[in-house]
């Protein structure tokens, strides 16, 4: 059996590892426009100068050789001929028995007047973006970031490590509004301000102006304010890199088009996160190996952040609804909030101490009611939740 995987991101690498685990002798070929396997969430470390390209890798140095994988790096796939089961790429082609499309996503730029026409404007998605940003940032005096989500703050953190003081703009009233509640987000907001960053929250950019040679020179906000800018980072979301899929959506087995083509990760249109991409890659690979596996639709939103030595983890929902019960405890350096709906945890935020994140993720994902456990919520453990049945198997204690 010959497996071809397009893309060497989290989904593609996860798929390759899974195939090799279950099919020791099958042929695996990977094709990517990327020339290095890198962790995208560490690109800000490259910008800040704390990591080189090798240190961005999330696989061992000899991953492809050790797993007997042929890798065509730096190659753009130009066509997938499903009828003849052939993938065409720059300078060659390869046949397949099973194909996985794991091409990831691109940065999405909002429809701001002048944005697409201006130079010195970048997303932060690929190593090439980080390389260009780091080079430009060395001489930039007025750096502006549109978007105060994880990618935007990652970029800001990288600039801080370069002793730069960027300005961050977001339409939301708080930073990390898609990841944390106001209290936890404000902890980071204050720390970034203490590091010299400036924020314009509750504002949006309405125009990007250029100088005589086409570089961004300043931007206009909806409150009539204008900001000088010689380097602009846009971190307002992504859109799937799925041109090879012709707009098709995967089924419950992550199949598209025919029984021999699969999709995983951001290319599937399910922009979850790193763990979601890894999970999809594994599910697709199992199905490619003939081990029928359903994609788990009960996927939990899970986000992590770590800035200025403060770690945070949010799982599931972190904004309570009208009838929800919130159990909050906080002390110096620690903030924890659990949201319960009819006795069932639906979301949690852990900041400062995220050591029990795996436990709560399991409880939330499996919708386990914890109200009958006679102890403090924050002291519940797996020992309280499970017991051995007569077959020697662990089961939930009702």
N, C-alpha and C positions, 0 to 999 in steps of 0.2 A: 504494500500500500504506500502511495506517495502523497504526502500532505504538503500543501503550499500555503504559507501564511504571509499576508501582506501587512507589514507593520511590525515594529519591534518595541512598541510601548508596553504598558502593563498588561493589556489583554493579549497581545501577540506572544509575549514571553511566557505568560501564564499558560497559554494554550500549548506552546512548544514543550514546556516542562511536563504538562499533563500527558501529552501524546507519548513523550519518551518514557514516562513512567509505566504506561500501559502497553506500549508497543515498542519493545526494545530494538526490533530490527526494521521497523518502518522507516522510509526515507522522509526527511523533513527538509524543506527548502523555505528560507525566509527572504523576503524582498522588502527593502525599505528605502525611502528617500533620505532617511537619517543615516549618518555615518558613524554614529555612536549611540549606545543604549544608555539613555540618561533618565534620571528622575526629574520630571518637570517641576515638582514642588520644591526642588532644591536649586532652581535656576537663580534665585536671588542670592544664594551663597556664591555663585559664580560671579554675578555682578559685583558683589561686595569684595571679591578677591579672596574669600576664605576657602574656596574649593576650585581645583582645576577640573578639566573635562573627565579625567579618570576617576576623580572623587565623586562625580555625579552619577556614576554607574550604579545600577541596582542589581547587577549580576556579576558573578566572579569574572576575572580577567579572561579566562579561557572557556567561557560558557559555551560558545559554539563548537569548539573543538571537543570539549569534554562530553558534549551531548550529541556528537556526530551530526551536526546541523550545517547545511550549506547556507551561507548568508551572502546575498547580493546587496551590498550596502551602497548608498548614494545613488540608487536607481529609482526612477519614477515609473510606476506602472501606467501604461498608456491604454491598455484594453484587456478585458476579460472575455475570451471567446468561449462561452459556455457550451456551445454545440460541439466544439472540438476539444473542450476541457484544456484550454491553453491560456496562460497569462503572458502577455507581451509587455516588456519593459525596455527602458533605454538600453540598447545594445544587445538585446537577446529575448528569449522566450523560454518558457518551461511548461511542461504538461503536468497535470495533477489528477489524482483520484478524488481527493477532498480538498476544498479551498476555504480558507478563512480570510475574510476581509476585516482587518483591524487597523484601519488607517487613521483613527483618532478624529481630531477636530481642529478647526482653525479659529483664530481670534475673530470675534464678530465686532465690527465697528458700527456705532450708531449713526443714523442719518443726520449728522451735524454739518452745517454749511461750511465748506472749505476743508473738511477733515481729510477726505480721500485725496485731495489735490496737494496737500502740504507734505513737504519732506521733513525728516527728523521726527517722524511719528511712528511709533512701534506698538505692536502687541507684545505680550510676553508669554509665548507658547512653546517655542522651539529654541534649541541651542543657538541657532543663527540669530534669533531675536536678542538673546542675552549677550552674544558677542558684539552685535552692533550697538546695543544700549550701553554696554560697559565702555566701549571705545568713545562714543559720543559724550557720555557722562563725565569723562575726565576733564573736558573743557566747558561743559554746560554750566551756566550760572543760574538759570531759572527753569527748574524741572517741575513739570506738572503731571499729575496722575489723575486720570478720569476713572473713578471707581474705587470705593473703599471696602471692597470685598477681600477675600483671602489673597488673590493674585495682586491686587492693588497694594495691599499692605506688605506683601512679600517684596514687591518692587521697592516700596518706600524703605523697608528695612535694609535692603541691599544698598540703597543710596546713603542711608545713615551710616552704614559701615564704611562708605567711601568719604565720610565727613561732608556729605551733601545734605541740604535741607529742603526736601521737596514739598510741594503743595498738593494736597489731595482734595478732589472734588467729588461729591456724591449727592444724588437726589434724595437719598434717605436721610433721616434725622440722626442716624448713628452709624458708626463703622460696623462692618461685619453683620449687617442687618439680616442676612440670610443664614447666619451661622450661630449667633448668640443673642440672648436677650439684652436689654438696654444696660443692665447693671454690669454684666460680664464684659460687654463691648466697651463700656466706658473705662474700664481698667486699662485696656489697650490704648484707647484714645488719649488718655492722660499721659501714658508713657511715651507715646509717639510725640506728643506736644513737648514733653520734657526734653526729648531728644532734638528738638528744633523744628519739627514738621509743622506745617500750617494746614488747617482744614477749612473747607467751605462746604458744610453739610446743609442739606435742604436746598441746594442750588444745582443747576444744570448748565452745561456749556451750550451756547446757541450759535457760536461762530468761531472758526479758527482762521486767523489772519496770517498772511505770509509776507516775507520780505521780498526784495527785488529778485532774488535768485530762487525763490520758491520754498525756502525753509520756514517753518512755523516761527512767528515772531511774537504774537500775543493771542490771547483768547478772550472772548466775551462771554459773560455769564448772564443769566436771566434776570439778575438784580441790577443790571446796567454797569456792573463792575468789570473792569478789564485787568488781566494779569499778564505780565511779561512771561514769555515762554520760549526757550530755545531747544527744549527736548520734551516731547509729549508722549506719555505712555497711556494706552487705552486698555482698560481691563473691565470691560462691560459685558463679558460673556463670550460664549463660543457657539459655533454651529458645526454640525457633523461634516466630516470630510467623507462624503458618501456618493461622490459622482459615479463611482464604479457600480453602485447599487441601483442606479436609475430610479431613485426614490422609493424603492421597495422596503417594506418593514419586515422584521423577522417574526417567525411564529414562536410558539412556546418552546421549541427546541433550538431556537436561534438560527433556523433555516431561512434562506431567502432564495428566490428564483427557482431553484430545483433542489433535489435532495442532497446534492453534493457541494453546495455553496452555503457558507455560514457567515455570520457577522457577530462581532463582539466589541464591547467598549463604546467609546463616544460615537463611533461610526454608526452604531445601531440607532442613534437618536435618543438614547437613554443617557443623558448627561448626568450620571450619578457622581461617582468619585473614583479614586484609585482602587479602593477595595471592591467597588462594584464592577470595575473593568476586569480586575483579577478574577472575580467570581464568574463573570460572563465568559472570559477566556477559557476557564476550566470547564464550564458547561458545554460550550461549543466543541472543545477538544474531545470530551467524552463522547459526544454524539458523532463526531468525525471518526472515532474509533469503534463505533457501533454499540456503544454503551448508552442506551437511551436514557436521557436525563432531562427533566423539565427545568426550565429557567424559573427560579424562585421569584414570583411576582411580589412577595412580601419583603421587598428590599427596604432596609432602613437607611434613612439619611444619616450619615455619620461624618462629622467634620472635626478636624483637629487643628490647633494653632499653637504656636510657641514663639512668642516675641519677648525680648528682654528678660528671658528666664522664666516667664509665666506661661505654663502649659494649660491648654483648655481642650475639652472634649464635649461635643454635643451629639446626642443620639436621639433620633426620632423627632418629636415635636418639642419645641422649646418656648412656644407662646401658648399660654393656657387659654382655654375656651371658658364660656360663662359658668358652666357647672363643674369645671375641673377643680381638683384640690391640689394645691401646691405645698410641698414640704420643703422649706428652705432652711439651710443652716450656713452660717458664715462666721469666720473668725479671721484673724490676721493671716493673710496669704492664702485663704481658702474660701471658695464659694461653691455651694452645691444646691441645685434645685431639681426636685423630682416632681413631675406632673402626673397625677393619677386621675383616671376617668373610670368611674364605677369600680374603684378598687384595683384597677389594672394600670400599671405604669405605661405611659405613652411617650414619655420623653424625659431626658435628663441633661443637665449641664453640670460638668465638673470642671472647676478651675483651680489651679494651684496644686491639686492632688487628683490625678486621673487614674490612680492605680487600680480601681475596681470597675473600670469602664467595660471590660469584657463581660463581667457578671451582669451588669445592667443592660448591656446590649442583648444578651441572651434572654433575660426576663422580658424586655420590651418586645423583642421580635416574636417571642412565643406567646405573648399576651397572657402572662401568668398573673392571676389575682393573688395579691400578697396580704390582703387585709386580715386574714385569719391567723397570720403568724404572730405569736404573742411576744414580740420584742420590737425595739425601735427599728424603723425602716432602715436606718443607716447601719445597723448591725446585722441585717439579714445576709446569709451566705448560701452557697449551694447546699451546705449541710442541712439547712433549715428547709430547703425547698424540695429535696429529693430523698427517696429511700429505696432500698432494694426490695423488689417484689419476689414472689416465690420462684421465679425463673432466674434470679440473680441479676436482673436488669434494673437499672435506675429508672424510676418513674416519679412524676410530680406528685407531691402529697396534696390531695384535695382538701 
